[in-house]
Amino acid sequence: MTCHWQHPVNYTNKDTVHVTCFYTVRHSNLTYQCPKESYNGCTFSHGEFMSTDYVLQVSVRNTRTARTASAIFAVDTSRLVKPAPVEHLIAIEDPRGSGCFSVFWTHSRKFHPKVYRIQHQIVGQTQMSVLSAATNETKLTSCGHSPYTHHRFSVTCFPASIWSGNWSDPVFTDAWTSMTAPGLGPQVTNGSFTSAECLVATRHVTVMWQ
């Protein structure tokens, strides 16, 4: 988690300005110094971050005048959660050539409740349509696709245990529907041709069908 703050004025001499940050967490009476402090923020690494509510106090002291100003910020970390992207996303066409795809994926955090959003696009179109807005399954069947067309699927996930946070980065996979034989062959009728006059022992014949 990275916290940023802005100063109300642009200090012309930053050497006389000393910035400190301290924090406490919910259900704790202890105060800690913010890690990796800088002039405009601090950063909690993976080992330092706790999934709870934070209260930060940022103090700015003018070392020349000995004056100090402070501000307090509350951070609800549940609203910052962004799950990892899904893994092993694949779309497999029904071998019967029915215009259906079975879409499968996995996630590294199997025991953390989450919902998935699956979208589809025919490659070349500008927008994606939502096939499922919120499912907890890790598979989906999508049907009704024309033969020999190029399709793109994307999957994102959202933390379901708190219903607050951010959607993960999308993961994409492409697939094609197979070529299929037409259901009806060409049709001709008697006389569906034209014949030109024979010239130099050659006659041009045009055959027409539908």
matplotlib code that plots the C-alpha trace (Angstrom):
import matplotlib.pyplot as plt

x = [0.0, 1.3, 0.0, 0.4, -0.2, 0.1, 1.3, -0.9, 1.9, 5.1, 7.9, 10.8, 13.4, 12.6, 15.8, 13.9, 10.8, 10.7, 7.9, 7.0, 4.2, 2.8, 0.0, -2.2, -4.5, -8.0, -8.3, -4.7, -3.4, 0.1, 1.6, 4.1, 6.2, 5.2, 7.6, 9.6, 8.7, 9.3, 8.4, 5.1, 4.2, 5.1, 5.0, 3.9, 5.5, 3.9, 5.4, 4.4, 0.8, -2.1, -5.6, -7.4, -8.3, -5.5, -5.3, -2.3, -1.0, 1.2, 3.2, 5.2, 7.7, 9.4, 12.8, 13.6, 10.5, 9.8, 6.2, 4.4, 1.1, -0.5, -3.3, -5.1, -6.2, -8.4, -7.8, -10.3, -8.0, -11.0, -11.7, -8.2, -8.3, -7.4, -7.3, -4.7, -5.7, -7.1, -4.8, -4.8, -7.7, -8.6, -11.6, -12.3, -14.7, -17.3, -15.9, -19.3, -18.9, -22.1, -20.8, -20.3, -17.2, -16.4, -14.3, -12.2, -9.9, -8.3, -7.2, -4.2, -6.3, -8.8, -10.2, -10.7, -14.4, -14.6, -16.9, -15.9, -17.0, -16.7, -16.9, -16.8, -15.9, -15.8, -12.3, -12.6, -15.5, -14.9, -16.8, -17.1, -20.4, -20.9, -21.7, -21.8, -21.6, -21.0, -20.5, -18.5, -18.0, -14.6, -16.2, -18.8, -20.4, -21.0, -23.0, -24.5, -21.3, -21.0, -18.6, -15.0, -15.2, -12.5, -13.5, -11.9, -12.9, -11.8, -12.2, -11.8, -12.5, -13.8, -13.5, -16.8, -16.2, -16.3, -18.1, -15.7, -12.5, -11.4, -11.7, -8.6, -6.7, -8.3, -6.9, -7.7, -7.8, -8.7, -10.3, -11.8, -14.9, -14.3, -15.1, -18.3, -19.8, -22.9, -26.2, -27.3, -25.2, -25.6, -28.7, -29.0, -32.0, -32.2, -31.1, -29.1, -26.3, -25.5, -23.5, -21.6, -21.1, -18.3, -15.2, -12.1, -13.3, -13.9, -17.2, -17.6, -20.2, -21.3, -23.0, -25.0, -26.2, -27.6]
y = [0.0, 3.4, 6.6, 10.0, 13.4, 17.0, 20.0, 23.1, 25.3, 24.7, 25.2, 27.1, 25.6, 22.0, 21.7, 23.5, 21.3, 18.0, 15.6, 12.7, 10.1, 7.9, 5.4, 3.1, 0.3, -0.7, -2.3, -1.3, 1.3, 1.2, 3.8, 3.1, 5.2, 4.9, 2.9, 4.3, 7.9, 10.6, 14.2, 13.2, 9.8, 6.4, 2.8, -0.3, -3.4, -6.9, -7.8, -4.5, -4.2, -5.4, -5.8, -3.5, 0.2, 2.7, 6.1, 8.2, 11.4, 13.4, 16.3, 19.0, 20.9, 24.1, 23.7, 27.4, 28.6, 25.5, 25.5, 22.3, 21.5, 18.1, 16.3, 13.0, 10.6, 7.5, 4.6, 1.8, -0.8, -3.0, -0.5, -0.9, -4.6, -5.6, -9.4, -11.0, -11.8, -15.2, -17.8, -20.5, -19.0, -21.0, -21.3, -24.7, -25.1, -27.9, -30.7, -31.2, -27.7, -26.4, -22.8, -23.2, -22.5, -23.8, -21.2, -22.3, -20.5, -20.8, -18.5, -18.6, -17.8, -20.6, -20.1, -16.3, -15.7, -13.8, -13.3, -13.3, -11.2, -12.7, -10.7, -11.6, -9.8, -10.8, -9.7, -6.6, -5.1, -2.2, -3.2, -6.3, -7.7, -9.1, -12.9, -13.1, -10.1, -12.0, -15.7, -17.7, -20.6, -21.0, -22.1, -20.8, -22.0, -19.5, -20.6, -19.2, -18.3, -18.5, -20.8, -19.7, -16.5, -15.1, -14.6, -13.0, -13.7, -11.8, -12.6, -10.3, -11.0, -9.0, -9.7, -11.1, -11.4, -7.7, -6.5, -3.6, -3.0, -3.1, -5.4, -7.3, -6.7, -8.5, -11.7, -12.5, -15.5, -16.0, -18.8, -19.6, -21.5, -24.2, -24.2, -26.2, -27.5, -25.6, -27.2, -27.1, -27.4, -25.2, -25.6, -25.6, -26.0, -27.1, -24.3, -22.4, -21.6, -19.3, -20.2, -17.8, -18.2, -20.6, -18.8, -20.5, -23.9, -22.5, -21.9, -20.0, -21.5, -19.7, -21.9, -20.3, -21.7, -20.5]
z = [0.0, -1.0, 0.6, -1.0, 0.3, -1.0, 0.9, 1.0, -0.2, -2.3, 0.2, -1.4, 1.0, 1.7, 3.8, 6.6, 6.3, 8.2, 7.4, 9.8, 9.6, 12.3, 12.2, 14.2, 13.2, 14.3, 17.8, 18.7, 21.1, 19.6, 17.3, 14.6, 12.3, 8.7, 6.6, 3.7, 4.4, 1.8, 1.4, -0.3, 1.0, 2.5, 1.3, 3.2, 1.6, 1.6, 5.0, 6.6, 5.3, 7.4, 6.0, 8.4, 9.0, 9.3, 10.9, 9.7, 11.2, 9.0, 10.6, 8.9, 11.1, 10.0, 11.6, 11.3, 13.1, 15.1, 14.0, 13.3, 11.5, 11.4, 9.5, 10.2, 7.5, 7.8, 5.4, 4.8, 3.2, 2.3, -0.5, -1.8, -2.5, -6.0, -6.6, -8.7, -12.3, -13.2, -14.6, -17.3, -19.2, -22.2, -24.6, -26.2, -29.1, -29.0, -31.2, -32.8, -34.4, -32.9, -32.5, -28.7, -26.6, -23.1, -21.3, -18.3, -15.9, -12.4, -9.6, -7.3, -4.2, -4.3, -0.8, -1.0, -2.1, -5.4, -8.3, -12.0, -14.9, -18.4, -21.6, -25.3, -28.5, -32.1, -33.1, -35.3, -33.3, -31.0, -27.9, -25.7, -24.5, -21.0, -20.9, -17.1, -14.8, -11.5, -11.2, -8.7, -11.2, -13.0, -16.3, -18.7, -22.0, -24.8, -27.8, -31.0, -32.8, -36.6, -38.4, -39.0, -36.9, -34.5, -30.9, -27.8, -24.2, -21.1, -17.4, -14.4, -10.7, -7.7, -3.9, -2.9, 0.9, 1.4, -1.8, -1.9, -3.7, -7.4, -10.3, -11.2, -14.4, -17.3, -18.9, -22.6, -24.7, -28.4, -30.3, -33.7, -34.6, -37.2, -40.9, -41.6, -44.9, -46.1, -45.3, -48.9, -52.2, -55.2, -57.3, -61.1, -63.5, -67.1, -69.4, -66.8, -69.2, -72.1, -75.2, -77.4, -81.2, -82.1, -83.2, -84.5, -83.3, -79.8, -78.1, -74.8, -72.4, -69.2, -66.5, -63.8, -60.4, -57.1]

ax = plt.figure().add_subplot(projection="3d")
ax.plot(x, y, z, "-o")
ax.set_aspect("equal")
plt.show()
